[in-house]
């Protein structure tokens, strides 16, 4: 079982989506975690509703947290995947033990929610979810 850490700045949307995809679809092979370089402290409510109601994912043990907790030796992280440019620029230079770091530049869905209605928000999240899911599928097909 390999451990994957998805890192984003706020740890409220993209990294949560990626963590939930792995833990709900690929739990036979991976355990995913997510964290932020500057976490908001909560999962975005729109993201949470989408993942629980539309995708039927269980987010009971999910939270927005700082990546520093994963620097502790009790977590053996096999892969670190950053899902935004800010986290990539902040995290990569300081991650210990030369862990394999992968970067996916995924646009922040939360920044598009302002002045959007519920249908537009769900479409924004759906596009983000599909992009992350596609990146995960490509990565898994190349992962040995």
Secondary structure, 3 states (H helix, E strand, C coil): CEEEEEEECCCCCHHHHHHHHHHHHCCCCEEEEEEECCCCCCCCHHHHHHHHHHCCCCCCCCCCCEHHHHHCCCCCCCEEEECCHHHHHHHHHHCHHHCEEEECCCCCCHHHCCCCCHHHHHHHHHHHHHHHHHHHHHHHHHCC
